[in-house]
Amino acid sequence: MKYSRLIAGTMTWGRWGKQLSKKEMADLIKHCLSHNITTFDHADIYGGYTTEADFGKAFMNSGIKREDIQLISKCGIQHLSDNRNNKVKHYDYSKEYIIWSVEESLNNLETDYLDLLLLHRPSPLMVAEEIAEAVTILKKDGKIMDFGVSNFTPSQMEMIGLRVDIDVNQIEFSLTQHTAMHDGTLDYMITSGIQPMAWSPLGLVFKEDNEQTRRIHKQLGLLMDKYNATEDQLLLAWIMKHPSKIHPVVGTTNKTRLKQAIEATKIELELEDWFLILVASQGHKVP
């Protein structure tokens, strides 16, 4: 696999979350690697355009070899931030902006290349040919190895994919947000050889208390002893059983939870248990 089975999401490592120090970030990177989490997911906007630079400084002081990790970043969202003179949040997928944004990410991450560049969200004004031109230049110059998208529909993937190869689509996917299983998104990715990654893989299970989440907690509780697993491990195992081989992006900075998360890769849910969990989420039997 080009990317670790579980991916470390860095959105909350910096200003938008835990505000980890350089030393704490370096320590967390090492902890991830010690548990076979070698891929780190970034976006230029994280921390108001500051987290990549914080991570880059931490990585340079960690002593870890660049070839031992994979770096993902995203571009395209023009975020409202003290670091950008934007009047409104919008998207920019001009050739010049994509190339400029990647070069900014490389400088901030203190690396010569990204293992994967993603377009962060689809724009109604994106021009597929212009995106393809930018990606071709970036690949030719060795600044990105792979190219992909994030939150794109099948028709949007097809539009871009006709002009340039798409390797990955990072989508929201969890037990409480699994429309990608039913609207053709994951089917299209399987057919087209596009690797799915899932952000927010635990969904709303631990964030909201409602009828759905209570049903889910009850069903997971009935399976915990059988699989000797925690609820969050079962949620990750449920995602990873899908035949598209989804790679969850795990956003926690808690070392214990990261260790537990990687152990979920060893869980193989039985067929009927997978459907029991789905039914708990839906509140009704499958059609």
C-alpha positions, 0 to 999 in steps of 0.5 A: 500500500502507498499509504498506511491503513490508518492515516493521521489527520493533523487538522487539530494538531495546531491552532485549530485544536490542541496547539501542540508544541514543536516537541509534542508534534515531533513526539506524536509523529514518532508515536504514529510511526511506532504503530505503523501509522506513516501517512499524515493528512494535511490541508493548507488551510489548517490552523488558518494556514499555520499547521503545515509550518508547525508540523514541518518544523517538528518533522525537521527536528524529529530525526525521521527520514522523509522516505519513512512517511507519506505527506498528503495536503489539500488546496483550493479553499480560500479560507477567511483568515488573518493570513489571507486577504479574502473577502469571502470564503471561496475556491480557486482552482486556477493553474497558477493558484494550484501550483503556487499553493503546492509550493507554499505547502512544500515550503511549510512542510519543509519537503521537496514533494507531496506524496499526494495532493488533493483538491479540497472541495469541488468548485462550480467554477473549476475547469478540468483542463486547467486542473490537469495542466497544473497537475501535469506540471507538478508531477513533471517537476517532482513536486507531487507523486499522486493526485486526487480529490476530496468530497467529489461526486462520481460525475465530478470525478469523471469530469476531472478523471477524463483529463488527468488520473485520479488516485484518491478521493477523500470523503466523509464516511462513517456509520452515521454518514454512509451515503457514499455506499448508496449514491454510487460514489464508492461503486465508481471508485472501485470501478475506476481504481480510485482509493477511498479515504474517509474523514470523520470516520467515527461520525456522530457516535460520540458527539451526539446523544440521540435515538440513532447514537443510542441504538448504535451504542447498544449494538456495539456494546453487544459485540465488544466482548465477542471481538475484544474491542472498544466501540471506536475500534468496531466503528473503524472495523465496520468501515474497513470491511467495505470492499473499496478498502477505505483508509480512515483518517483518524483525527485524534491526538491521544496516543492511547486512542491512536494505538487502539485505532491501529489495532482495529485493523486486525478486526474482521467483522463477521458478515451478519455483525456488519449488518447488525451495526448498519441496521442499528444506525439506520433504525430499520432492516435493510430493504 
